[in-house]
């Protein structure tokens, strides 16, 4: 931070431009779905099943990506039209993905998975025994042993030659539907699904570069005009002239996620696939209520988890009976924020622990867990997040083992990434800056909204605002000779002015729309203690 450069709009433009290829990809330049291993084989088999009027069952997943994948396929089949049985497993009754549990209640000729299945070795065996063809479409990291399925479509297979591997489950499903369209010479416009696809890409924290950037950009445009009832409700709810990726990440994704976390993901699927706005609105109201419940449950669990964790651990592993299985992932993220260390939060029931892991910096939590898989009954995930299950009696041994593994990692890998781009003079924070930032939308993973630094600035005044006066407006002068002061917003915090009357903090500039007026809002990310 010592060498933080002082920027102007031109240097900021140049900095942000370096994040991308010179030429932005067009939709027509998205690599062909046929480059996905087994995709053509899968499309031919699905087309054959349709022509022979065979029973087809779709098995999704309960997170946003899984529900979005399911919704795209359901809507596609509805337009053929062809009957499709769609099942999203219940987190509490069925567990994850195409499990033996789910297969018990399926009588079908063909099973297609979306956003799951790459580790479903047991399920593949059952399908084989029952003469059911299993087509797995997934994007998660494969284990050494692959399921013995009819076909596996996953860009992360080492033998797959798809040129861009960082795509989510909904993208894999959408690409496969594009091949089926071709196979059956259907007149279905694949662009109509981009509203749902954009939500999935953002919610699953895919890097917003390459084809993901194109799909999200186009998808947000489709979301702004689509006649899909769920998209109309999203627009009404957000009430913004332009919908951003952050609106999706912070407002829409948590609501869609809340169904699978707390109750049943079918509520979210019914919202997505509603045929009229009344039905979509009713489902969205349920998602809203579940999201409020999720926030309360999460706050209580976080409080308990914080008291069980410690800054002495390299990886915090905490567990308790009665914690809601649906919020442990979010609670793990809160622990990471608080202790600046990776965290694993487990919910125990009848001697079995299930939970989620979240990471920080450059620590690969999936590899750390994999190194200690002998303690586990199941696990899966990627570098920054994972899920796992184990016997309650093994937790303490697992905790010790994973901390020993973590002690071998370079200490610098644990440093949280906050990529400050520079210091912005007060006179450069204006409407033109908002326009400049807008030109680099969508922001998200691998294209973060720029973070700026205020260094050793004089505090002129602190005003509290909000219903219960729990937010702070900190008015500062960045440099001694500045004529213009700037206003920094600190949400959910009552800021106490330090003795030296100075502040060093990082912030992002967001667009504030209120009563038709647009202004720049400077939101504090982190306050530094010097």
C-alpha positions as CSV (number, residue, x, y, z in Angstrom):
1,X,0.0,0.0,0.0
2,X,3.0,2.2,0.4
3,X,3.4,2.6,-3.4
4,X,-0.3,3.1,-4.1
5,X,-0.4,5.2,-7.3
6,X,-2.4,8.4,-7.7
7,X,-4.7,7.9,-10.6
8,X,-6.8,10.0,-13.0
9,X,-9.6,8.9,-15.2
10,X,-7.3,8.2,-18.1
11,X,-4.9,6.0,-16.1
12,X,-7.9,4.2,-14.5
13,X,-9.3,3.5,-18.0
14,X,-5.9,2.0,-19.1
15,X,-5.7,-0.1,-15.9
16,X,-9.1,-1.6,-16.3
17,X,-8.6,-2.2,-20.1
18,X,-5.7,-4.5,-19.3
19,X,-8.0,-7.0,-17.7
20,X,-9.5,-8.1,-21.1
21,X,-8.5,-9.3,-24.5
22,X,-8.4,-6.5,-27.0
23,X,-11.4,-7.9,-28.9
24,X,-14.5,-8.6,-26.8
25,X,-16.2,-11.8,-27.9
26,X,-19.5,-11.8,-29.6
27,X,-22.2,-14.4,-29.0
28,X,-21.5,-15.8,-32.4
29,X,-17.9,-16.5,-31.3
30,X,-18.8,-18.7,-28.4
31,X,-16.9,-22.0,-29.0
32,X,-19.1,-24.8,-30.4
33,X,-20.8,-27.0,-27.9
34,X,-19.6,-30.0,-29.9
35,X,-16.1,-29.3,-28.6
36,X,-17.3,-30.5,-25.2
37,X,-16.4,-34.2,-24.8
38,X,-19.4,-36.5,-25.1
39,X,-21.8,-33.5,-25.9
40,X,-22.6,-34.7,-29.4
41,X,-23.0,-38.3,-28.2
42,X,-25.4,-37.0,-25.4
43,X,-27.4,-34.8,-27.8
44,X,-27.9,-37.8,-30.2
45,X,-29.1,-40.0,-27.3
46,X,-31.5,-37.4,-26.0
47,X,-32.8,-36.8,-29.6
48,X,-33.3,-40.6,-30.0
49,X,-35.2,-40.7,-26.6
50,X,-37.5,-37.9,-27.8
51,X,-38.1,-39.6,-31.2
52,X,-38.8,-43.0,-29.5
53,X,-41.0,-41.3,-26.9
54,X,-38.9,-42.7,-24.1
55,X,-39.2,-41.5,-20.5
56,X,-36.6,-38.8,-19.7
57,X,-35.8,-37.6,-16.1
58,X,-33.7,-34.6,-15.3
59,X,-31.8,-34.4,-11.9
60,X,-30.7,-30.9,-10.8
61,X,-29.1,-29.3,-7.8
62,X,-30.5,-27.0,-5.1
63,X,-28.2,-24.0,-5.5
64,X,-28.7,-21.1,-7.9
65,X,-26.6,-22.7,-10.7
66,X,-28.4,-26.1,-10.2
67,X,-31.9,-24.5,-10.2
68,X,-31.1,-22.3,-13.2
69,X,-29.7,-25.3,-15.1
70,X,-32.9,-27.2,-14.4
71,X,-35.1,-24.2,-15.4
72,X,-33.3,-23.8,-18.8
73,X,-33.8,-27.5,-19.6
74,X,-37.4,-27.6,-18.4
75,X,-38.3,-24.5,-20.5
76,X,-36.4,-25.9,-23.5
77,X,-38.3,-29.2,-23.4
78,X,-41.6,-27.3,-22.8
79,X,-41.0,-25.6,-26.2
80,X,-40.3,-28.8,-28.1
81,X,-42.8,-29.8,-26.6
82,X,-41.9,-33.0,-24.8
83,X,-42.8,-34.3,-21.3
84,X,-39.8,-34.2,-18.9
85,X,-39.7,-35.3,-15.3
86,X,-37.5,-32.7,-13.4
87,X,-36.3,-33.5,-9.9
88,X,-34.2,-31.2,-7.7
89,X,-33.1,-33.2,-4.7
90,X,-34.0,-31.9,-1.3
91,X,-30.9,-31.0,0.7
92,X,-32.2,-32.5,3.9
93,X,-34.0,-35.7,2.7
94,X,-32.0,-36.6,-0.4
95,X,-28.6,-35.2,0.0
96,X,-26.6,-33.8,-3.0
97,X,-27.1,-34.7,-6.7
98,X,-28.2,-37.9,-8.4
99,X,-27.8,-40.0,-5.3
100,X,-29.0,-43.7,-4.8
101,X,-31.7,-42.0,-2.6
102,X,-33.1,-40.1,-5.6
103,X,-32.9,-43.0,-8.0
104,X,-35.2,-45.1,-5.7
105,X,-38.1,-43.0,-6.8
106,X,-37.3,-42.8,-10.5
107,X,-38.7,-45.1,-13.1
108,X,-37.2,-43.9,-16.5
109,X,-35.2,-44.8,-19.6
110,X,-32.8,-41.9,-19.5
111,X,-31.4,-39.7,-16.7
112,X,-29.7,-36.4,-17.4
113,X,-28.0,-34.6,-14.6
114,X,-27.3,-30.8,-14.6
115,X,-24.7,-29.2,-12.3
116,X,-24.0,-32.5,-10.5
117,X,-23.0,-36.1,-11.1
118,X,-19.2,-36.0,-11.7
119,X,-18.7,-37.9,-8.4
120,X,-21.9,-40.1,-8.7
121,X,-20.0,-43.4,-8.9
122,X,-22.7,-45.3,-6.9
123,X,-25.6,-43.8,-8.8
124,X,-24.0,-44.7,-12.2
125,X,-23.7,-48.3,-11.0
126,X,-27.4,-48.4,-10.0
127,X,-28.4,-47.0,-13.4
128,X,-26.3,-49.6,-15.2
129,X,-28.0,-52.4,-13.2
130,X,-31.4,-51.0,-14.1
131,X,-30.6,-50.4,-17.8
132,X,-31.0,-46.7,-17.4
133,X,-28.8,-44.6,-19.6
134,X,-27.1,-41.9,-17.5
135,X,-25.9,-38.6,-19.1
136,X,-23.9,-36.5,-16.6
137,X,-23.5,-32.8,-17.3
138,X,-21.4,-31.0,-14.7
139,X,-18.6,-28.4,-14.3
140,X,-17.1,-29.5,-11.0
141,X,-13.6,-31.0,-10.6
142,X,-13.6,-34.7,-11.4
143,X,-12.0,-37.2,-8.9
144,X,-9.6,-39.9,-10.1
145,X,-12.5,-42.4,-10.4
146,X,-15.2,-41.4,-12.9
147,X,-18.8,-42.7,-12.8
148,X,-19.4,-45.4,-15.4
149,X,-22.1,-43.4,-17.3
150,X,-23.4,-43.5,-20.8
151,X,-21.8,-40.0,-21.3
152,X,-20.0,-37.4,-19.2
153,X,-20.0,-33.7,-20.3
154,X,-17.7,-31.7,-18.1
155,X,-15.2,-29.1,-19.3
156,X,-12.9,-30.0,-16.4
157,X,-12.3,-33.5,-17.7
158,X,-8.6,-33.7,-18.5
159,X,-9.5,-35.2,-21.9
160,X,-12.1,-32.4,-22.8
161,X,-10.9,-29.9,-25.4
162,X,-13.4,-27.1,-24.8
163,X,-11.3,-24.0,-25.0
164,X,-12.7,-22.2,-21.9
165,X,-13.1,-24.4,-18.8
166,X,-14.4,-21.9,-16.2
167,X,-18.1,-22.3,-17.1
168,X,-20.9,-23.1,-14.7
169,X,-23.4,-26.0,-14.8
170,X,-26.1,-23.9,-16.5
171,X,-23.7,-23.1,-19.3
172,X,-23.0,-26.8,-19.9
173,X,-26.7,-27.5,-19.9
174,X,-27.4,-24.6,-22.3
175,X,-24.7,-25.6,-24.7
176,X,-26.0,-29.2,-24.7
177,X,-29.6,-27.9,-25.4
178,X,-28.1,-26.0,-28.4
179,X,-26.8,-29.3,-29.8
180,X,-30.2,-31.0,-29.3
181,X,-31.9,-28.0,-31.1
182,X,-29.5,-28.7,-34.1
183,X,-30.0,-32.5,-33.9
184,X,-33.9,-32.2,-34.1
185,X,-33.8,-29.1,-36.4
186,X,-35.9,-27.1,-33.8
187,X,-36.8,-23.4,-34.1
188,X,-36.0,-22.5,-30.6
189,X,-34.1,-19.2,-30.0
190,X,-31.3,-20.1,-27.6
191,X,-30.7,-16.4,-26.7
192,X,-34.1,-16.4,-24.8
193,X,-32.4,-18.4,-22.0
194,X,-29.6,-15.8,-21.4
195,X,-31.5,-14.1,-18.6
196,X,-31.4,-17.2,-16.5
197,X,-27.9,-18.1,-17.7
198,X,-26.5,-14.7,-16.5
199,X,-28.0,-15.2,-13.0
200,X,-26.3,-18.6,-12.8
201,X,-22.9,-17.4,-14.0
202,X,-22.9,-14.5,-11.5
203,X,-24.3,-16.5,-8.6
204,X,-21.8,-19.4,-9.1
205,X,-18.9,-16.8,-9.0
206,X,-17.5,-17.7,-12.4
207,X,-14.7,-15.4,-13.7
208,X,-16.4,-12.6,-15.7
209,X,-13.9,-12.7,-18.5
210,X,-13.8,-14.4,-22.0
211,X,-17.2,-15.9,-23.0
212,X,-18.6,-15.4,-19.4
213,X,-18.3,-11.7,-19.8
214,X,-20.2,-11.8,-23.1
215,X,-22.9,-14.1,-21.8
216,X,-23.5,-12.0,-18.7
217,X,-23.5,-8.7,-20.6
218,X,-26.0,-10.1,-23.1
219,X,-28.0,-11.9,-20.4
220,X,-28.5,-8.7,-18.4
221,X,-29.9,-7.1,-21.6
222,X,-32.3,-10.0,-22.1
223,X,-33.3,-9.8,-18.4
224,X,-34.2,-6.1,-19.0
225,X,-36.6,-6.9,-21.8
226,X,-37.6,-10.6,-21.5
227,X,-41.3,-11.4,-21.3
228,X,-40.5,-14.4,-19.0
229,X,-42.7,-13.9,-15.9
230,X,-39.8,-14.4,-13.5
231,X,-37.7,-11.8,-15.3
232,X,-40.6,-9.3,-15.2
233,X,-40.9,-9.8,-11.4
234,X,-37.1,-9.4,-11.0
235,X,-37.2,-6.1,-12.9
236,X,-40.1,-4.9,-10.8
237,X,-38.4,-5.8,-7.6
238,X,-35.0,-4.2,-8.5
239,X,-36.7,-1.1,-10.0
240,X,-33.5,0.1,-11.7
241,X,-33.0,1.6,-15.1
242,X,-30.0,-0.7,-15.7
243,X,-29.6,-4.0,-14.0
244,X,-26.0,-4.8,-12.9
245,X,-24.2,-8.0,-12.0
246,X,-24.0,-6.8,-8.4
247,X,-27.9,-6.4,-8.3
248,X,-28.0,-10.1,-9.2
249,X,-25.3,-11.2,-6.8
250,X,-26.6,-9.3,-3.8
251,X,-30.3,-9.1,-4.3
252,X,-31.5,-11.9,-6.6
253,X,-29.1,-14.9,-6.1
254,X,-29.6,-15.0,-2.2
255,X,-33.4,-15.2,-2.7
256,X,-33.2,-18.0,-5.3
257,X,-30.7,-19.8,-3.0
258,X,-32.8,-19.4,0.1
259,X,-35.4,-22.0,-1.2
260,X,-32.9,-24.9,-1.3
261,X,-31.0,-23.8,1.8
262,X,-34.0,-23.6,4.1
263,X,-36.9,-25.6,2.5
264,X,-37.1,-27.0,-1.0
265,X,-35.5,-25.7,-4.3
266,X,-38.7,-26.5,-6.2
267,X,-40.1,-23.1,-4.9
268,X,-37.3,-21.4,-6.9
269,X,-37.8,-23.7,-9.9
270,X,-41.5,-22.8,-9.9
271,X,-40.6,-19.1,-9.8
272,X,-38.3,-19.5,-12.8
273,X,-40.7,-21.6,-14.9
274,X,-43.9,-19.8,-13.9
275,X,-46.2,-19.3,-16.9
276,X,-47.8,-16.1,-15.6
277,X,-46.7,-13.1,-13.5
278,X,-49.2,-13.9,-10.7
279,X,-47.6,-17.3,-10.1
280,X,-44.1,-15.9,-10.4
281,X,-45.0,-13.1,-7.9
282,X,-46.4,-15.7,-5.4
283,X,-43.2,-17.8,-5.6
284,X,-41.0,-14.7,-5.3
285,X,-42.9,-13.7,-2.1
286,X,-42.1,-17.1,-0.7
287,X,-38.4,-16.7,-1.7
288,X,-38.4,-13.3,0.0
289,X,-39.8,-14.8,3.3
290,X,-37.3,-17.7,3.2
291,X,-34.5,-15.2,2.6
292,X,-35.5,-13.2,5.7
293,X,-35.6,-16.5,7.7
294,X,-32.2,-17.4,6.3
295,X,-30.7,-14.1,7.5
296,X,-32.0,-14.6,11.1
297,X,-30.8,-18.2,11.2
298,X,-27.5,-17.2,9.8
299,X,-27.0,-14.4,12.3
300,X,-27.7,-16.7,15.3
301,X,-25.4,-19.5,13.9
302,X,-22.6,-17.0,13.1
303,X,-22.6,-15.7,16.7
304,X,-22.2,-19.2,18.0
305,X,-19.6,-20.2,15.4
306,X,-17.5,-17.1,16.1
307,X,-17.3,-18.1,19.8
308,X,-16.1,-21.6,18.9
309,X,-13.4,-20.4,16.4
310,X,-10.0,-19.1,17.3
311,X,-7.3,-16.9,15.6
312,X,-4.7,-19.5,16.7
313,X,-5.9,-22.0,14.0
314,X,-4.8,-21.8,10.5
315,X,-8.1,-23.4,9.4
316,X,-11.0,-23.0,11.7
317,X,-13.2,-26.1,12.0
318,X,-16.3,-25.6,14.1
319,X,-19.3,-27.8,14.7
320,X,-22.5,-28.1,16.7
321,X,-25.8,-30.1,16.9
322,X,-28.8,-28.3,15.6
323,X,-27.1,-25.8,13.3
324,X,-29.2,-25.4,10.1
325,X,-27.4,-27.3,7.3
326,X,-28.6,-24.7,4.8
327,X,-26.7,-21.8,6.3
328,X,-23.3,-23.4,7.2
329,X,-21.7,-22.2,3.9
330,X,-22.6,-18.6,4.6
331,X,-21.5,-18.9,8.2
332,X,-18.1,-20.3,7.0
333,X,-17.8,-17.2,4.8
334,X,-18.5,-15.0,7.9
335,X,-15.8,-16.8,9.9
336,X,-13.3,-16.2,7.0
337,X,-14.2,-12.5,7.0
338,X,-13.7,-12.2,10.8
339,X,-10.6,-14.3,11.4
340,X,-9.0,-13.9,7.9
341,X,-8.4,-17.7,7.8
342,X,-10.1,-20.5,5.9
343,X,-13.1,-22.0,7.7
344,X,-15.1,-25.2,7.8
345,X,-18.5,-25.2,9.5
346,X,-20.3,-28.5,10.2
347,X,-23.8,-29.3,11.3
348,X,-24.2,-32.5,13.3
349,X,-27.2,-34.8,13.5
350,X,-27.3,-38.5,14.7
351,X,-23.5,-38.7,14.8
352,X,-23.1,-37.5,11.2
353,X,-21.5,-34.2,10.4
354,X,-22.2,-32.3,7.1
355,X,-20.9,-28.9,6.2
356,X,-19.2,-26.4,4.0
357,X,-15.7,-24.9,3.7
358,X,-14.6,-21.5,2.5
359,X,-11.1,-20.2,1.7
360,X,-9.1,-17.0,1.5
361,X,-6.2,-15.6,-0.5
362,X,-4.5,-18.3,-2.5
363,X,-5.2,-21.2,-0.2
364,X,-6.8,-24.1,-2.1
365,X,-9.3,-25.5,0.3
366,X,-10.3,-28.4,-2.0
367,X,-6.7,-29.7,-2.1
368,X,-6.4,-29.3,1.7
369,X,-9.5,-31.3,2.2
370,X,-8.5,-33.9,-0.4
371,X,-5.2,-34.4,1.4
372,X,-7.2,-35.5,4.5
373,X,-10.0,-37.4,2.7
374,X,-9.3,-40.5,4.8
375,X,-11.3,-38.9,7.6
376,X,-14.3,-38.1,5.3
377,X,-17.2,-40.0,4.0
378,X,-17.6,-37.6,1.1
379,X,-16.3,-34.3,-0.3
380,X,-16.3,-32.1,-3.4
381,X,-15.8,-28.6,-4.6
382,X,-13.1,-26.3,-5.9
383,X,-10.3,-23.9,-4.8
384,X,-12.4,-21.4,-2.8
385,X,-15.3,-23.5,-1.6
386,X,-16.2,-27.1,-0.8
387,X,-18.7,-29.4,0.8
388,X,-17.9,-32.4,3.0
389,X,-19.3,-35.1,5.3
390,X,-17.8,-37.2,8.0
391,X,-18.5,-39.1,11.2
392,X,-18.9,-36.8,14.2
393,X,-16.3,-38.7,16.2
394,X,-13.7,-38.0,13.4
395,X,-14.1,-34.2,13.5
396,X,-11.3,-33.4,16.0
397,X,-8.8,-35.7,14.3
398,X,-9.7,-34.1,10.9
399,X,-9.3,-30.6,12.4
400,X,-5.8,-31.4,13.7
401,X,-4.8,-33.1,10.4
402,X,-6.0,-30.2,8.2
403,X,-4.2,-27.7,10.4
404,X,-1.0,-29.7,10.0
405,X,-1.5,-29.7,6.2
406,X,-2.2,-26.0,6.3
407,X,1.1,-25.3,8.2
408,X,3.0,-26.5,5.2
409,X,1.5,-23.8,3.0
410,X,3.4,-20.5,2.2
411,X,2.2,-17.9,4.8
412,X,1.7,-15.4,1.9
413,X,-1.1,-17.6,0.5
414,X,-3.2,-16.7,3.5
415,X,-3.1,-13.0,2.8
416,X,-6.6,-11.9,1.7
417,X,-6.8,-10.3,-1.7
418,X,-7.9,-6.7,-1.8
419,X,-6.7,-5.4,-5.1
420,X,-6.5,-1.6,-4.5
421,X,-6.0,0.1,-7.9
422,X,-4.9,3.4,-6.5
423,X,-5.8,6.8,-5.0
424,X,-8.4,8.9,-6.9
425,X,-8.3,12.7,-6.4
426,X,-11.5,14.1,-5.1
427,X,-12.2,16.2,-8.2
428,X,-12.2,12.9,-10.3
429,X,-15.0,11.4,-8.4
430,X,-18.0,12.5,-10.5
431,X,-20.6,11.5,-13.0
432,X,-18.0,10.8,-15.7
433,X,-16.3,8.3,-13.4
434,X,-19.6,6.4,-13.1
435,X,-19.8,6.3,-16.9
436,X,-16.2,5.1,-17.1
437,X,-16.9,2.3,-14.6
438,X,-20.1,1.4,-16.4
439,X,-18.2,0.7,-19.6
440,X,-16.3,-2.1,-17.9
441,X,-19.5,-3.9,-16.6
442,X,-20.3,-6.6,-15.7
443,X,-18.2,-6.7,-12.5
444,X,-17.6,-9.9,-10.5
445,X,-15.0,-12.6,-10.1
446,X,-11.8,-11.8,-12.1
447,X,-13.2,-8.4,-13.0
448,X,-13.8,-6.8,-9.6
449,X,-15.2,-3.3,-9.3
450,X,-12.2,-1.1,-8.8
451,X,-11.2,-0.5,-5.2
452,X,-9.6,2.8,-4.3
453,X,-7.7,4.0,-1.3
454,X,-8.1,7.0,1.0
455,X,-4.8,7.5,2.9
456,X,-4.4,9.4,6.1
457,X,-7.3,11.7,5.3
458,X,-8.6,14.4,7.7
459,X,-12.0,13.6,9.1
460,X,-14.2,16.7,9.0
461,X,-17.5,15.2,10.4
462,X,-19.3,11.9,11.0
463,X,-23.1,11.8,10.5
464,X,-25.2,8.8,11.5
465,X,-28.1,7.8,9.2
466,X,-30.7,5.1,8.7
467,X,-33.9,4.2,10.6
468,X,-32.0,3.2,13.7
469,X,-29.0,5.5,13.0
470,X,-26.7,2.4,12.6
471,X,-24.9,3.6,9.4
472,X,-22.1,6.3,9.2
473,X,-21.3,9.0,6.7
474,X,-17.7,10.0,7.2
475,X,-16.9,13.3,5.5
476,X,-13.2,13.7,4.8
477,X,-10.6,15.9,3.0
478,X,-8.2,13.7,1.1
479,X,-5.3,16.2,0.8
480,X,-4.5,19.3,2.7
481,X,-5.1,21.6,-0.3
482,X,-8.3,20.0,-1.5
483,X,-11.2,22.4,-2.0
484,X,-13.6,19.5,-2.3
485,X,-14.5,17.0,0.6
486,X,-15.7,13.5,-0.1
487,X,-18.4,11.5,1.7
488,X,-17.6,7.8,2.6
489,X,-20.4,5.5,3.6
490,X,-19.9,2.8,6.3
491,X,-22.9,0.5,6.5
492,X,-24.0,-1.3,9.7
493,X,-21.4,0.5,11.8
494,X,-21.3,3.5,14.1
495,X,-17.9,5.0,13.4
496,X,-15.9,6.6,16.3
497,X,-13.4,9.3,15.3
498,X,-9.9,8.2,16.3
499,X,-7.7,10.5,18.4
500,X,-5.5,11.6,15.4
501,X,-8.7,12.5,13.5
502,X,-7.5,10.7,10.4
503,X,-8.7,7.7,8.4
504,X,-7.1,5.2,6.0
505,X,-9.6,3.0,4.2
506,X,-10.4,1.3,0.9
507,X,-13.7,2.0,-0.9
508,X,-15.6,1.3,-4.1
509,X,-17.7,3.8,-6.1
510,X,-21.2,2.6,-6.8
511,X,-24.1,4.3,-8.5
512,X,-26.9,5.5,-6.2
513,X,-30.3,5.9,-7.9
514,X,-32.9,7.7,-5.8
515,X,-36.0,9.5,-6.9
516,X,-34.7,9.5,-10.5
517,X,-31.4,11.2,-9.4
518,X,-28.1,9.4,-10.0
519,X,-25.1,10.1,-7.8
520,X,-21.7,8.5,-6.9
521,X,-21.7,6.7,-3.6
522,X,-18.4,5.9,-1.9
523,X,-18.8,2.7,0.1
524,X,-16.1,1.7,2.5
525,X,-14.7,-1.8,2.1
526,X,-12.1,-1.9,4.9
527,X,-10.7,0.5,7.5
528,X,-6.9,0.1,8.2
529,X,-5.6,0.6,11.7
530,X,-3.0,3.2,11.1
